[in-house]
Amino acid sequence: MSGYIAYIRVSTVRQGTKGVSLAEQKDAIIRYAERNQLPISTWFEEMETAAKRGRPEFTQAMKLLRRREADGIILHKLDRGARNLKDWADLGELVDCGIEIHFVHENLDLNSRGGRLSADIQAVVAADYIRNLRDECRKGFYGRLKQGLYPLPAPLGYLNQGTAKVKTIDPVSGPLVKRAFELYATARFNFDEVREEMHRRGLRNRHGGQVSRNGFTSIFNNLFYIGIIRVEKTGETFPGIHEPLISKALFDRVQAVLTGKANIRSLNHTFIFRRLLTCAKCQYSLVGERQKGHVYYRCHSKQCAGTSIREDFIEALLKNFLQSLRFNKEENLYFRQEIGTLRADWTLERENEIQGLKLRVGQIKDRLNRLTDAYLDATLDKAMFEERKSALLLDRKTTEENLNKLTNDNEPLPDKAEKFLELANDAWLSYKTALPQEKGELVKIFTSNRQVDGKKLELKPSFLSQQIANAHENAYGGVYRDRPRTLGPIFGILNDLNTHGKLLGLESIMGCEEDDIVIEIFPKE
């Protein structure tokens, strides 16, 4: 054996790189060793907390001592080596084996009964101190969370404003993170394509480099961007008071892509009916492919090898279907009268919708209060409490967004109804003049259950299309082609869709921002 091990430690990397504690500990140990003629052979320096075991440098020092490769160890204070009782027990075992333990700032003789008792008491006090410190930190941490504040570093797209202050949207990276959500929500780009495009636009991580795939996974799953704080380690959720970067509707669309409910493969060719046709036998989606100048949609399942249909044949069927939705002159006149009636009643109906949503928000708040009371009364366990609380917070966020949209919507429902019905009246013309991406949206609006059986395509109208096509059958109790069709059911459905912010996906046809992005990145040939 030759020489002594010198061990110095601080609790955080910041203390080690920007503080003076390590240097002071080292100077004190050097003076102590010179004064007591203890030659130092090895230095170990650590920037980890001692509250938890598993410090690599301390563990290595203990291994050297157990192998008798050093005469002993010199520590600045007792709590530098043992602020948990297990580490103190390990040091005690070394003392019992004849290894010397020196503390620069404590005059402790560990070879005597009195000195060992005094050291044991100090070790217990140090362990209790760190337990109390952990409790106080936890209390402050959860106090901030209950205030709606995020006590951790701001995620990408937000800026820290200091202790106990609300995170604010970064004017540079915030819009870029939002655009990443919008791009991925289109289900037309995979992670690598989103990464490359956002890097080209200027999005950088905290270190100035490209955001990694794991980084985007964290971003796309982070509820913080819709105004909800989730503690990943415990699964707890809290309502935040910071400004949401995106809507919950956009967040849900991204989740659908992440979970495989929407296709995320990149496009090498633009196929109009991509992901729109299913095989009647196996229910798998038909895959588009170009052969000899024609586009075919085939089922690649082995048992459905004969299921195939050409794109031009599909469009011929669509033409007949969409043209059946046209209105005659009398129906167009009646349509305008119905719109006028809807305009007269819209203000009152809108106020009723707003009051209903406000009532819903209040009910959710009451349920949250009752849920908390049930948890405090031990009626619910923690896992069930957090699951139900998270669901209620998401429900409240959706309802608040619907309320805000209805309150601030500058385009009345009658105008939207007029747009839809005019679109239906000229559905085939709209289809012919639309871009490929828009054609797919139109097909989804007007049709449903598009199944291919062999070479035959079965087209069924969507619920709204059925209301338009068959409204005359319900007018006056029967089929009267010489009388206008009643459009009341259509307006009721439109009203429901408007309240939920899902007006038939018309935003993608009327100039959706995501479609503009798609065209910009992958220009049409």
C-alpha positions, 0 to 999 in steps of 0.5 A: 500500500502507498499513499492516500486517496483524496475525494472531493464532491459537489452536488451539481455540475453547475457548482463544479464548473462555475463555483469555487467549492471544489477548489476550496475542498482541494486546497483544504485537503492538501493543507491537511495532508501536508500538516499530517504527513499523509501523501496523496496518491490519487484524486477523485473528483465528483459532481453528483448528489450523495442523496442517492447511491451510485456515484461512479468516482466514489464507488471506484475509490471504495474499490481501491480501498477494499483491495488495499491499494491505498492506505486510506481516504481523505474527505473534506467533511463527513457529508462529502462521503456519506449523506446517506446511511448505506454509504456511511455503513460502507465506510464503517466496514473499511474502518473495521478492516483497518483502513484510515478515514480522515475528515479535514473539518471534523476532529473524529477518531473513528478508532475510538468508541466515542469518536465512532459514536460522534461520527454515527450521530453526524451521519444520521444528522446528514441523512436527515438533513438531505431528507428534509431538503428533498421534502422542501424541494418537492414541496416547492416543486409541486407548489409551482405546478399547482399554480400552473407554473412549470418549474423545469427548463422550458421546452423547445419553442418557449423561453424561461423568464426566471423563477416562479414566472410563466414560460413565454413563446419564443418568437423565433423557435415557437412558430417553427415548432408549431409548423413542425406539428402542422407538417407532421399532422398532414400524415404526408411526412415521416420524422426524417423529412420533418427534421430536414425541413425544419432544420432548413427553416432554422429550427435548432435544439438547445445546443444549436444543432439539428433536433434529433428524432427523439427530440421530435418524439418528445415534442410531439408527445408533450402536452405542454404545447396545448397548455397542460403540464405533465410530470413524466416521471409520475404521470401527474398532470396539471393545468398550465397558465402559459399560452398554448403554442398549438390547439388540442385539435392539432395535437390530436391529429399528430397523435393519430399519426404517431399511433399509426391511425394515419399514414406517415409514408412520404409520397413518391407519386401523387395518387388521388385515392391514396388511403381512401379505398379498402378491399371488401375481403380483407379490409386493407387499404389498396395501394396505388401504382403506375403501370403503362401510363395508368394508375391502378389501386391494388390489394397486396394481400395474397388472398385478394390478388385479383382486387384491382381497379383503375383510377379513370374508372373510379373517376367515372363512377365519381362523376355520376355520383357527384352530379346527382347532388346538383340542385334544380332551380326551385331547390336553389331558391328554397336553399336561399330561403332556408339560409335566410331563415338560418341567418335570422335565428343564428344569433340566438342559437349561437348564444345558446351554444356558447352558454352550453359550452360555458356550462360544460366547462363549469361541470368539468371544474366541479368534477375535478373538485369532486375527484380531488375530494375522492382522492383525499378521502382515499376513495381512489388510488393515485393511479386511478386519480391521475388517469381520470384527472388527465382525461378531465383536463384534456376534455376541458381543454377541448371544450375551452377551445370550442368555446373560444372558437365559437366566441371568436368565429368571424364567419357565421354558420349560415355562411359556412352552410352556404359554402358547403351546399354550393360546394355540393351543388357544383361537386363535380366541377369542384372535383375537376378543378381541384388539386390532387390533394384537394380531390382526396379531401372532396372524396372523403367529404362526399363518400364513405365506405369506399370498398373494392370487390374484385374489379367493382367499386362500391361508393356509399354517400357520406351522412351529409351527402345522403341528406342532400341526395335523399332530402326530397324523399323526406320532404312533405312525407314522400318523393315529390321531385316538383317540390323543393327539398327541405335542408333542415337536417343538413343545417343541424349537422353543420351546426354540430360540426361547426361547434366542434371545429370540424366543418367537413374538413373544408378548411383543407379545400378553402386554402388549408395552410398544411396543403400549401406547405405540402405543395411548397416542399413537394412541388407538383410536376 
